[in-house]
Amino acid sequence: MKIALIDLKTEYLLIKKEIDRAIKQVIENVSFAGGEILDSFESNFAKLCGVKYGIGVSSGSAALDLSLIALAIGKGDEVITTPNTFIATTEAITHAGASIVFADCDRETYNITPDEIEKRITKKTKAIIPVHLFGHPCDMDAIMEIAKKNSLKVIEDCAQAHGALYKGKPVGSFGDCGCFSFYPSKNLGAYGHAGMVVTNNENLATKIRLLSNHGRFTRYDYEIEGYNYRIDTIQAAILGAKLKHLADWNKKRRDHASRYNDLLKDTEVITPITRDYVEPVYHLYVIRVKQRDKLSEFLRSNGISTGIHYPIPLHLQPAYKYLGHTRGNFPIAEELTDTVLSIPMFPLLRNEEIDYVVEKIKEFYKTSTLSF
């Protein structure tokens, strides 16, 4: 049996008529930048997030860049985030001219820990970027309380958490703004690069929209210098067609996770923990195991694709050598990156495929006595 980590082809074939119709409409209308199709998608996605404004941009990275700039975060400022994330989170901090400050994460949810955030606040701290990693929301009540007490901005990195809920409220609606990536592999993925900033702050929304379009509202009147960070209308059309299916696809991911959890009970595997106040969306299904690399190789030899998200924490990456961190500075992040393994997770994953993955994991550990 061959099982992909994620299967985008089958997803496309399922809704091919809707996708093809959406693309055709853009081409026939020759409306490739802006227009009603984009306006509709921005409005509908903002509604999903429980906020007033959505600004489509060219990528999740662009969303983070623009948010920091629009919030006037720059040289001399510090921004606290997790070392257990994709580099786009920290690149945005550097792009803005600010300094990266890492705080360790929770061993069970893999997310940044509020207590660790509080320990790292200084007079220079200007913002917090919590990352809703793998689709499990951060503890936003605690983070927002810290931010309020210290007059800090909060930029939610929601790149892996489309539709996830914290205490019944969508991620992206807690902080000053939420940043989403629509990279093809995301729960809501484009057929190329695309992103979105969502917010309830009208002034912030106006500033981000201005910055994303060369600092202009009309064709040749430039209020400020900006960027070419606009979303393509054809991507907005594709995303609009797929948005109708997101809730159902997220439910299927939760069902798959539940099956994995049940079948992996009483094994050498530590399965993902879900806090009782969240509704995760399982962008990835990430287990923790000993002999991770050997297990990954064994699964691949049996036709099962795997991934490691992420193999090296950011504080130990060559790009951040200048920060002066060494192994042991953020022990939980380091422990996670040494033991996590992503196994197949996508909405159209079949029960027999899940059963096969678990069967092979159990086969690998059959003679092993290693445990956590």
Secondary structure, DSSP 8 states (H G I E B T S, - for coil): --B-S--HHHHHHHTHHHHHHHHHHHHHHT--SSSHHHHHHHHHHHHHTT-SEEEEES-HHHHHHHHHHHTT--TT-EEEE-SSS-THHHHHHHHTT-EEEE--B-TTT-SB-HHHHHHT--TTEEEEE-B-GGG----HHHHHHHHHHHT-EEEEE-TT-TT-EETTEETTSSSSEEEEE--TTSSS--SS--EEEEES-HHHHHHHHHHHBTTEEETTEESS---B-B--HHHHHHHHHHHTTHHHHHHHHHHHHHHHHHHTTTSS-B-----TTEE---SSEEEE-SSHHHHHHHHHHTTB--B-S-SS-GGGSGGGGGG---TTSSHHHHHHHHHEEEE---TT--HHHHHHHHHHHHHHHTT-----
